[in-house]
Every structure is written in structure tokens, then in C-alpha cells.
Amino acid sequence: MKLEHTSNAASLNMIVNENDIEVLDEYIDNHNTWTNSYNCSSFASEAWNLVSDIYLDPYNDILFVDTPKKLSNSIKDVSGYFTGIQFTVVSNIDDYVGYYGYDSNDNGVFIEQLQN
């Protein structure tokens, strides 16, 4: 089953080179974990910060943890952020593990299948 969805989440994008992909692959391989203090906001911002000159800060000084809201606000502080990305939710995610990108019409497209 596929479900089309438009997200109101704040987003940034950037062009990455082959070295950036290698850095991100290594990061993903070594940080595939989740805890109360190391969550999705931690993972996403650290990955971004490894390959970007734009620093994102998801840390909430009151809660003493990274939060999606703080990460969203950090993204919105950057000129050129956007919202309204349309993506497809699939019921069998194993069939769609890999890299994604955009075609010439800015539609999300599957680029490369990763080995499980």
C-alpha cells in the first residue's frame, strides 16, 4: 500500500559529493541507534552537520535533550528552508531502503537499492 503525503515539516537540501556520501554512509553505519538522549533529531542534525557548512542545533536547553521542534526552528533560521515536500509512505519499507533524490520536476524518486 502507498499513501501520498505532503509534509509541513521544515526542510533543507544541499548537493553532496562522493566524499560526503562516504562520510554519511560511515556515520549511518556507526550511529544506527536510538535512546532518550540520542533520538531522531540528534541523528539527523549530526549527519547534516558532518557535511554542511550550515550548523543545525536541535538541543533544547530546558529539556536537556535534542527535540524535533528545536531542530525545526534551527532549520527555519536558515534562509532558503522550505515546507510542503510530498513523499510516498509505503507499507513494506524493506522494498524501498536506499537513496532518494528528485527528478527534473522535483518529484521524489528512488535512486539506489541498499543491501540489507
C-alpha positions in Angstrom: 0.0 0.0 0.0 1.2 3.5 -0.8 0.0 6.7 0.7 0.8 10.1 -0.8 1.5 12.7 1.9 2.6 16.3 1.9 4.7 17.2 4.9 4.6 20.6 6.7 8.0 19.9 8.2 10.8 22.4 7.7 13.4 21.1 5.2 16.7 22.0 3.7 18.6 20.4 0.9 22.1 20.5 -0.4 24.2 19.0 -3.1 26.6 16.3 -1.8 29.7 14.9 -3.4 31.1 11.4 -3.4 33.2 12.1 -0.3 30.1 13.4 1.6 28.2 10.2 0.7 31.1 8.2 2.1 31.1 10.2 5.3 27.3 9.9 5.7 27.4 6.1 4.9 30.0 5.6 7.7 28.0 7.8 10.1 24.8 5.8 9.4 26.7 2.5 9.9 28.1 3.6 13.2 25.1 5.5 14.6 22.1 3.2 14.0 20.7 3.5 17.5 18.0 5.4 19.4 17.9 6.4 23.1 16.0 9.1 25.1 19.1 11.3 24.8 20.1 10.3 21.3 17.0 10.5 19.1 16.0 11.1 15.5 16.7 14.9 15.9 20.2 14.0 17.2 20.8 11.6 14.3 19.6 13.9 11.6 21.3 17.1 12.8 24.7 15.3 13.4 24.5 13.8 9.9 23.7 17.2 8.3 26.4 18.9 10.3 29.1 16.5 9.2 28.8 17.5 5.5 27.3 21.0 5.6 28.7 24.5 6.4 25.3 25.3 7.9 25.1 24.3 11.5 21.8 22.9 12.8 21.2 22.9 16.6 18.4 20.7 17.9 19.4 21.0 21.6 16.6 22.2 23.9 18.2 23.9 26.9 15.2 23.4 29.1 14.6 19.7 28.5 18.4 18.9 28.1 17.8 16.8 25.0 17.5 17.3 21.2 14.0 17.8 20.1 12.2 17.9 16.7 10.7 21.3 17.5 14.1 22.8 18.2 15.6 21.2 15.1 12.7 22.6 13.0 13.3 26.1 14.5 17.0 25.8 13.7 16.2 24.9 10.1 13.7 27.8 9.8 16.6 30.2 10.9 18.3 29.3 7.6 17.5 31.3 4.5 16.0 29.1 1.8 14.3 26.5 4.0 11.1 25.1 2.6 8.0 23.1 3.6 5.4 21.1 1.7 7.6 18.3 0.5 5.4 15.5 -1.0 6.5 11.9 -0.3 5.2 8.4 -0.5 4.6 6.3 2.5 4.9 2.6 1.8 3.7 -0.4 3.8 6.8 -2.6 3.1 9.7 -0.3 3.8 12.3 -3.1 3.1 11.4 -2.8 -0.6 12.4 0.9 -0.5 15.6 1.0 1.5 18.2 3.2 -0.3 19.0 6.7 -1.5 16.3 9.0 -2.8 16.6 12.2 -4.9 14.5 14.4 -7.1 13.8 14.3 -10.8 13.7 17.4 -13.0 10.1 18.1 -11.8 11.1 18.0 -8.1 9.3 14.7 -7.6 10.9 12.3 -5.1 12.5 9.3 -6.9 14.2 6.2 -5.7 17.8 6.2 -6.8 19.7 3.1 -5.4 18.7 0.0 -3.5 20.9 -0.7 -0.5 21.9 -4.2 0.6 20.2 -5.4 3.8 
